[in-house]
Amino acid sequence: MVKLRLARHGSKKRPFYRIVAADSECRRDGRFLEIVGTYNPLTDPAEVTLKEERVRYWMDQGAMLTHTVRSILQNKGVPTKSG
């Protein structure tokens, strides 16, 4: 199953996240299928960049969203399916 989730990058105490489409069995920072955005929680407000057409593509293909990614997408105004 494919999931849209966060992959942590950056140095110690300076996190930076990529929003990736990855197989659910792969490690958090391991192999992924595609980078669909970034999330930087250290800026005020948090900086989010998305490739909205690719996010919609993966959601149409049946990709599951983690709770964090779902809330990030809702804050950016990207419609997500409830459930």
C-alpha positions in Angstrom: 0.0 0.0 0.0 1.2 3.5 -0.8 1.2 6.2 1.8 1.8 9.9 1.7 3.9 10.6 4.7 6.8 12.7 6.1 10.5 11.8 5.7 12.7 13.6 8.2 15.9 15.3 7.0 18.1 18.1 8.3 20.5 18.0 11.2 20.1 17.3 14.9 17.4 19.7 16.4 16.9 21.3 13.0 14.3 19.1 11.3 13.2 19.5 7.7 10.6 17.2 6.2 9.9 16.0 2.7 6.3 14.9 1.9 6.8 11.6 0.0 4.8 8.9 -1.6 6.2 5.7 -0.2 5.4 2.0 0.2 4.0 1.5 3.7 6.6 -1.3 4.4 9.6 0.9 3.7 11.4 2.8 6.5 10.5 6.4 7.4 13.6 7.9 5.7 14.2 5.0 3.3 13.1 4.3 -0.2 10.2 6.3 -1.6 8.4 6.6 -5.0 8.2 10.4 -5.4 8.7 13.7 -3.5 5.4 15.6 -3.6 6.3 18.5 -1.3 8.3 19.8 1.7 7.5 21.0 5.2 9.7 23.3 7.3 8.3 23.6 10.9 11.1 25.9 12.0 9.8 29.0 10.2 7.0 31.1 11.6 4.5 30.3 10.1 5.6 26.8 9.0 6.6 26.8 5.3 4.9 24.2 3.1 5.4 23.6 -0.6 3.3 21.1 -2.6 3.0 19.7 -6.0 -0.8 19.6 -5.8 -1.4 17.8 -9.1 0.9 14.9 -7.9 -0.7 14.8 -4.5 -4.1 14.5 -6.2 -2.7 11.8 -8.5 -1.5 9.7 -5.6 -4.8 10.2 -3.7 -6.7 9.1 -6.8 -4.5 6.0 -7.0 -5.6 5.1 -3.5 -2.7 6.3 -1.4 -3.4 6.6 2.3 -2.5 9.8 4.2 -0.9 9.9 7.6 -2.6 12.2 10.2 0.1 14.8 10.0 0.1 15.0 6.2 -3.7 15.1 6.2 -3.7 18.1 8.5 -0.9 19.8 6.5 -3.0 19.4 3.3 -6.2 20.6 4.9 -4.3 23.7 6.1 -3.1 24.4 2.6 -6.7 24.0 1.2 -6.2 20.7 -0.6 -9.4 18.7 -0.4 -8.9 15.3 1.3 -11.2 12.4 1.5 -12.5 11.7 5.0 -12.1 8.2 6.4 
